[in-house]
C-alpha cells in the first residue's frame, strides 16, 4: 500500500524534534532528487566516488527497497525548512541469539552544514522508535575507526561492544 505524503507527515509528527523546524520521517518517492545528494555524500565519505562509485543500479534498487513492504530495508530522512538534511537506512534481520529481530543501522549521513545541530542524533532516535514499534530491542551498527565525529555521537547513544568486523567478497 502506497501512503500519501500527508499520511507520512502525520505519522512522522510524533518524531518531530524539539527544534520545530526539524522533522524525522520516512521518505516518499518524490524525495529521490533530494535524497540522492545525501546518499552520494555518504558514499563519498567512505571512498565510493568517481571510479569506485557504486553502480547506478545499486542506488536505484536501494531506493526502491524503501517502498517495498516485503523488503526488510527501511529509511528515515531529516527535513529542515522543506529540505532534506540527513538520512538513515536500517534493516531488520533474524539472529541465533534472540527470538525477536535485530536492527542493523546501516547508513547514517548528515549534510555538512547541519553537523553538530543534532540531526544525526535525532535520526538515530527515529530508528529507535521504529525498532520499538516493530517489537525489537537491539540496534547495532559499525563505523570506521577514523570517523571520530561519528564515534563521539555514537558513544552518547549506544555502547561500543568491542567487536572487530571481518569481511571478504566471495
C-alpha positions, 0 to 999 in steps of 0.5 A: 500500500502506497501512503500519501505524503500527508499520511507520512507527515502525520505519522512522522509528527510524533518524531518531530524534534524539539527544534520545530523546524526539524522533522524525522520521517520516512521518505516518499518517492518524490524525495529521490532528487533530494535524497540522492545528494545525501546518499552520494555524500555518504558514499563519498565519505567512505571512498565510493566516488568517481571510479569506485562509485557504486553502480547506478543500479545499486542506488536505484534498487536501494531506493526502491527497497524503501517502498517495498513492504516485503523488503526488510530495508527501511529509511528515515530522512531529516527535513529542515525548512522543506529540505532534506538534511540527513538520512538513515537506512536500517534493516531488520534481520533474524539472529541465533541469539534472540527470538525477536529481530535485530536492527542493523543501522546501516547508513547514517549521513548528515549534510555538512552544514547541519553537523553538530545541530543534532540531526544525526542524533535525532535520526538515530532516535527515529530508528529507535522508535521504529525498532520499538514499534516493530517489537525489537530491542537491539540496534547495532551498527559499525563505523570506521575507526577514523570517523571520530565525529561519528564515534563521539555521537555514537558513544552518547547513544549506544555502547561500543561492544568491542567487536572487530568486523571481518569481511571478504567478497566471495 
